[in-house]
Amino acid sequence: MTTKRLNQIEKHLSPMDSANSIFQEIPLAPPDVIFNLTATYKADTFAQKVNLGVGAYRDDAGKPWILPVVKKAEQAIVNDSSIDHEYLPILGLAPFREASIRLILGADNSAIKENRVTAAQTISGTGANHLGALFLSRFYSKEVPFYVSNPTWANHKPIFNNVGFETKDYAYFNPKNNGLDIDGLLADLKSAPEGSIILLHACAHNPTGVDPTKDQWKAIADVIESKKHFPFFDCAYQGFASGDLDRDAWAVRYFVERGFELLVCQSYAKNFGLYGQRAGCLTFVLRNADAAARVSSQLAKLQRSEISNPPLHGVRIVSKVLNDPNLYAEWTENLKTMSGRISNMRKALYDKLIQYKTPGTWEHIINQIGMFSFTGLKGEKNNSYFLL
């Protein structure tokens, strides 16, 4: 018997090396910056600590706020004896999806009337971004770049990279005036390869708090149309940004009115306070009903292979509120409470900066919108800090 064969037999009979894993050589990934900061905050015993981690609304005591309307809807669901825990359809709860479409597009939108809209319930906005990007990678093109604003939400690039897209930046924030670099933005969209996918924040841009004006949105639409780019909207803050659901959806509705085919990702984490329930929706607006049916069929196929069926409890709450006129009216008041408090906090900071004669101009603090802001304050390495 050869030496080689004896060695094979010896290896086969020897006990497995318990000290090493077949995954021993994979690199150790760094912790998520935002959630690791939150964990560090929770572990800190300092009484005057401030949470600069995950972007979540808190009351004056630093506690999560359960919306009163959410409590009412949840109690009604608990008391409903007809409720069960069966699987949802692959694309999710139909009344929730239909209400989500109406919320973002407007109930009287012609695209709805013409049946050229389809939607899938998703794992919050993150799941909507992923499913939308996955669909485009299969049925649009993976050869075109996926453009995101500089800066953008920290999770955008990993989501799009994970389904095979190359991501590129387009100019967005102008540090000279702490506002929008509209000239750089338009120039980058003009120079992008024809048919590129363009990620657009519908409102309350994360992380700068800087949104285009209506005229600037029109200029952006002009370039996207001329270059035949595909608009990919992310809408995580409708109603939470300004307190006005229609105002916060204006950009999406304008693009639909212009005749674009597009998709929009919706999250109900912020505007319902349902952070852990992961309620979201992905909506496609197409040119005709036949295209909508085809897209819907492929979304269902992709969703089935990944999560099979979406979760139930969070979307029951959202659906209950969106489809009940009284609860809906109460929800709009809850939204005004949250957005109004954020605006008041911005104004209070602005007033203090003026009171103390802080060098510089600070109007951008109150001109920006939503829960994020680039303050313009510089650190040792000349980086802008976030105001949460």
Stockholm file with secondary structure:
# STOCKHOLM 1.0

chainA/1-388         MTTKRLNQIEKHLSPMDSANSIFQEIPLAPPDVIFNLTATYKADTFAQKVNLGVGAYRDDAGKPWILPVVKKAEQAIVNDSSIDHEYLPILGLAPFREASIRLILGADNSAIKENRVTAAQTISGTGANHLGALFLSRFYSKEVPFYVSNPTWANHKPIFNNVGFETKDYAYFNPKNNGLDIDGLLADLKSAPEGSIILLHACAHNPTGVDPTKDQWKAIADVIESKKHFPFFDCAYQGFASGDLDRDAWAVRYFVERGFELLVCQSYAKNFGLYGQRAGCLTFVLRNADAAARVSSQLAKLQRSEISNPPLHGVRIVSKVLNDPNLYAEWTENLKTMSGRISNMRKALYDKLIQYKTPGTWEHIINQIGMFSFTGLKGEKNNSYFLL
#=GR chainA/1-388 SS CCHHHHHHHHHHHSCCCTTCCTTTTSCCCCCCHHHHHHHHHHHCCCTTCCCCSSCCCBCTTSCBCCCHHHHHHHHHHHTCTTCCCCCCCTTCCHHHHHHHHHHHHCTTCHHHHTTCEEEEEEEHHHHHHHHHHHHHHHHTCSSSCEEEEESCCTTHHHHHHHTTCCEEEEECEETTTTEECHHHHHHHHHHSCTTCEEEEECSSCTTTCCCCCHHHHHHHHHHHHHTTCEEEEEESCTTTTTSCHHHHTHHHHHHHHTTCCEEEEEECHHHHCCGGGTEEEEEEECSSHHHHHHHHHHHHHHHHHHTSSCCSHHHHHHHHHHTCHHHHHHHHHHHHHHHHHHHHHHHHHHHHHHHTTCSSCCHHHHHSCSSCEEEEEECTTCCEEEEC
#=GC SS_cons         CCHHHHHHHHHHHSCCCTTCCTTTTSCCCCCCHHHHHHHHHHHCCCTTCCCCSSCCCBCTTSCBCCCHHHHHHHHHHHTCTTCCCCCCCTTCCHHHHHHHHHHHHCTTCHHHHTTCEEEEEEEHHHHHHHHHHHHHHHHTCSSSCEEEEESCCTTHHHHHHHTTCCEEEEECEETTTTEECHHHHHHHHHHSCTTCEEEEECSSCTTTCCCCCHHHHHHHHHHHHHTTCEEEEEESCTTTTTSCHHHHTHHHHHHHHTTCCEEEEEECHHHHCCGGGTEEEEEEECSSHHHHHHHHHHHHHHHHHHTSSCCSHHHHHHHHHHTCHHHHHHHHHHHHHHHHHHHHHHHHHHHHHHHTTCSSCCHHHHHSCSSCEEEEEECTTCCEEEEC
//
